Every structure is written in C-alpha cells, then in structure tokens.
Amino acid sequence: MNKELNKLQSLTIELAKLPSETEWVEFKANNEDPDMIGKNISALSNTSALIGKKQSYIVWGLDDKSHDIVGTSFKPSVTRKNHQELESWLLQKLTPKLNFQFHEFEYDTKSIVILEIQSASTTPVRFDGVEYIRIGSYTKKLRDFPEKERELWRVFDRTPFEEQVAMYQQSKEQVLSLLDYSSYFHLLEMPLPENHDSIMEAISEDGLVKKTDSGLWDITNLGAILFAHKLSNFKALSRKALRIIVYQGNNKLKTIREINSDKGYAIGYEGIIESLKLILPSNEIIGNAFRREVPMYPELALRELVANALIHQDFNITGTSPVIEIYEHRIEIINPGSSLIAIDRLMDKPPRSRNEGIASLMRRIGICEERGSGIDKVVAETEFYQLPAPLFEMSDEFTKVTLFAYREFKYLDKEERIRACYLHASLKYISHEVMNNSTLRDRFGIDVKNSAMISRVIKQAIEAGVIKMYDPTAGTRSARYVPHWS
C-alpha cells in the first residue's frame, strides 16, 4: 500500500510540472460530470496514441491553470450515473473496451483523484458512438479534424499487436509474478540469470516488457500472450485462451468436455498437445502380421495446426479465441481471422504472418517452422497414414482446418477424392516431383489392379480445374500431373 501511495504521489508531482496546455493530461478541481469524463477518456486515449504516449491522465485536485494542489470533493467510487457505478457506466459507453482506472488518495491531507487511461491501440475510442480528440487543452469531435483522423489510423497501422501494452506500470516484482520467466529461459535454452535485474534486462531485450519513464514496467502483448502464468490476469487477453471442446457424435448437440488453457501460448503449448493425446482415441491396425495401436490423427499434424492457429490468428477480432473442436470422426482447429494466403495456395506460397513477433519467438523456441512448411507436413502426414485429405476453409471471421478419421477409399465421396488428388499433386510439385497414377494409388493404398479407379479420380480433378497434365502430349501410360497453379 505504501509503495502504491508513493507511486501515485510521485506521479502527481510529475504531472503538476507539465505546461498548462497539455494534450494528454486534463486537470480539474471538482468537475465530475460523467458525460464530460467519458468524452475526455475518448479524447485523451486517442490523442495519446497519436502522439506516442502509452497512457494519458485526468487529474482532480490540481488547479487547471497553476497546477497547485487544491484537493477535490470528487469521489468516483461513490459516484453514480443512472443508478449505476460510474466505472461500470463508462465501460458500457466506451467502444472498443479499454483499460482505465481511478486512483483515489491523499496528498498533504488533500484528496486527489487520478484517472489513468490506456492509449487507443487498434481503432479510435468512441464515447456514446462519437470519437473525440484533444486540440490543445480542448476536447473536440475527431470527425471535425480529418487530418488528425487520418494520422491516427496510420499510427494504428504502424503499431504491431505484439508491441502494444497488455498491462501498464508494474513493479519488477509484479512483472515476475505475472510472467513465467523461468520457462522463457528454459525454452530458449538460456541459463537463468542470478538476479532480478538481469532477468528484466533479458526479457526487455526480447520485447516482453518495456521500462517506463517512471522506472516501472509495461508488459507487452508479446510477453503476456506467450508467457503469462494466467491469461485471465490480463483483461484484454483473457478471451484469447485456447479452448478444447469435445462433442458426442458428429454434431454439437451434446458437449462431453471442455478445457480452457489459461497459460501463455509458449508455456501452455505442450500441455495442449498432451491434452489432445489423452482425449483423442487410437485406431487399431494390422500390418506385416503385427497388431498395433496408432493415434487417430498424426501428432505432428496436430502440432503444426495448433501452432498455426495460435500464431496466425487476428487479435483485432475481439471476444473470440482459437478453438479445437473434437467430434467422433473429425477434429476442427479454428482461429479468428482470415488467412493471409489463399486457401488453395497454403502449400507453395511463402509464409506470411500478421503477428511476426510472436511467430519469430515461437520459431526460436522450436514450436513452429522457420520455413513455414507446417502445412506441407500436415498433408504429408495425412498421406502417410492414408487419411482423408484435410479440409481448409476460410471466411472473413475465421480460418478452419479439419482432419478426418480413417475411412477406406470406397467410402470417400467425389469431393474428398478430388481434394486428396490436388493436395497430393501439390505436395509432389513442391518436392520437385510429379504425380502419376502410381503415386496416387500409393497415396490411397489402392492395388495396381484397380488403377482404373485412380484414373477416374485424376480425370475428375482435371475437370474440376485443380490439376493439369505436366506434358499434354504425353501418352496415357506416361502421363504426369501438376497442380493448376504450376
């Protein structure tokens, strides 16, 4: 308590030293009109983002001209608007939701209130449907200053999600209690430093935290999303915890089990994989006179798809998280946001990530591939186990990959056979090989005497426009095939 009070009193002194007209601080004596407070929150949040400040402030108890400490009668903890607590009412009126906090304390026996406001991060903050901005010491509607609005959007475009702040102004001890720093050093195969200062220096160099002007620390989204002991400790990231849902049968009518992984992605990844291995059933197969159990879905394919869902999601889509849905005969891995690469070109196009900071650190840890060859491995694994081809789907809101349990060739429908043919041709092509009747027979586990069935699949794939002949002049027996985009 004393540390917190000392910090707030020091902040008061620093803010009082500022010029009278400051775009990111508003000084008041006793003005406690809730609507005016809401407008100022919008204006200060947007302005602080525009000028590169991490937070802004409203201070009650300092004279707005001289900045002398005069005290205030305003008490936000007991203030009501429409029979609601002030903070709750403001949260309902502000869009998107942002972090702000009232601090009530005394300085030299005088009551002071400081409202600490998070800077806007991905879109302008609106109060009651209207966006505001500070012009000098005045609060104005943002739409009346189009040049400011354009510049604000350029700021949002320049600030990656990973560099935005998940939690502001934490002490060294608070940071080390919120982040699993020992796992950070273990996963990167680095020795654990002997003291806290060296630990903070190391995680700061990797962008997990940032030191503030006051000597405290901001925890970045990168640090929290990968190494948080509990994502639920971070208000803006609490809805980004991965969920595993197990259903009875092949629909969503009855849920058997649900698991929420509240750990940061880097430290929780192996736990997610272990949970899947325990939940998913095995298939019994007979080969070379030996009976053995194999996983229903290849572990390597699951690892790649789970890592992709975590890393490549669109964090700007709020209220949703990566989800793994397990049905009797399939598993669906879904992440928020559309793929940056066309669905039919996932295997051959160079990798792209909207979260390169997360992807880079996860690559160093060894959770995802440097070359972006994860989808190639998924297709190769499903072929090795002769599973139906994975299904890749995308909308404006999500990307979904479905793996299917084993089924014999005769039970695959036309669309599934064509999809498997296309992915097989693509896999061969990027391996500097070409597909033919023989390779596709092997992929499906079909005997040579049934080559005609495979010829029909190839013909249907050509008619669907997903593959083409490598050499149109070649005869039937020597025909080879490549994907349509080659």
Disulfide bonds with the S-S distance in Angstrom:
none
